[in-house]
């Protein structure tokens, strides 16, 4: 399975506009929300998808653009992999960027955190390297 292209809304919803107005210090969240469709355009997403090994096993891969944004936010905020999962359900700034506002479930499971690019012992499909 190859990851699908991630196509979140470009225009900010009324709720998102309200959140953006409330963000005073962590402006990277606002920048990423407003420009994610430009940073992760279709061509770049196709390139990222090419890094995944095609496999019939397991769950469908999480869109690489969404994982990349989570990785950027993780580096920016200095949180652990587990805290990334928590932030996607508890922090509206993370939800704003990752297109999962008011989600009760994270957009990816903790096992996907192993797929974040900083994990050097895994390849993008989640299998261990030798």
RAGINOR-V597557 format. One record per residue. RES is the residue in one small letter. PSI is psi in degrees with one decimal (* if undefined). Layout:
res-><RES	RES>
psi-><PSI	PSI>
//
This chain:
res-><x	x	x	x	x	x	x	x	x	x	x	x	x	x	x	x	x	x	x	x	x	x	x	x	x	x	x	x	x	x	x	x	x	x	x	x	x	x	x	x	x	x	x	x	x	x	x	x	x	x	x	x	x	x	x	x	x	x	x	x	x	x	x	x	x	x	x	x	x	x	x	x	x	x	x	x	x	x	x	x	x	x	x	x	x	x	x	x	x	x	x	x	x	x	x	x	x	x	x	x	x	x	x	x	x	x	x	x	x	x	x	x	x	x	x	x	x	x	x	x	x	x	x	x	x	x	x	x	x	x>
psi-><132.9	148.7	148.0	155.7	137.4	122.8	67.9	165.4	146.2	-49.0	141.3	134.2	170.9	-42.6	-44.5	-39.2	-39.7	-43.4	-45.4	-41.5	-28.2	-17.1	115.0	-37.3	-42.4	69.2	-15.5	-35.2	-45.1	-46.0	-47.9	-38.4	-43.4	-21.5	6.8	-34.5	-23.0	-44.4	-43.6	61.6	173.3	-41.1	-43.8	-39.5	-38.4	-41.5	-44.7	-40.3	-30.2	-15.9	-12.8	136.0	132.5	126.1	143.7	-10.8	158.9	-168.9	155.5	139.7	147.8	140.3	128.2	-31.7	-40.1	-42.6	-38.4	-42.1	-40.8	-38.4	-41.0	-46.8	-35.9	-45.3	-40.9	-40.6	-14.4	33.3	163.8	171.6	-43.1	-38.0	-27.5	-47.6	-44.2	-43.8	-31.8	-17.9	-12.8	-24.2	113.6	-22.9	-43.6	-44.9	-37.9	-49.2	-41.5	5.7	48.9	41.0	134.1	21.9	137.7	-21.4	145.3	154.1	-15.7	155.4	164.3	-32.6	-24.9	-23.7	-28.2	-19.8	-6.2	142.8	-25.8	-14.4	108.8	-9.5	11.9	152.1	166.5	-25.1	0.7	-6.3	153.3	145.2	156.5	*>
//
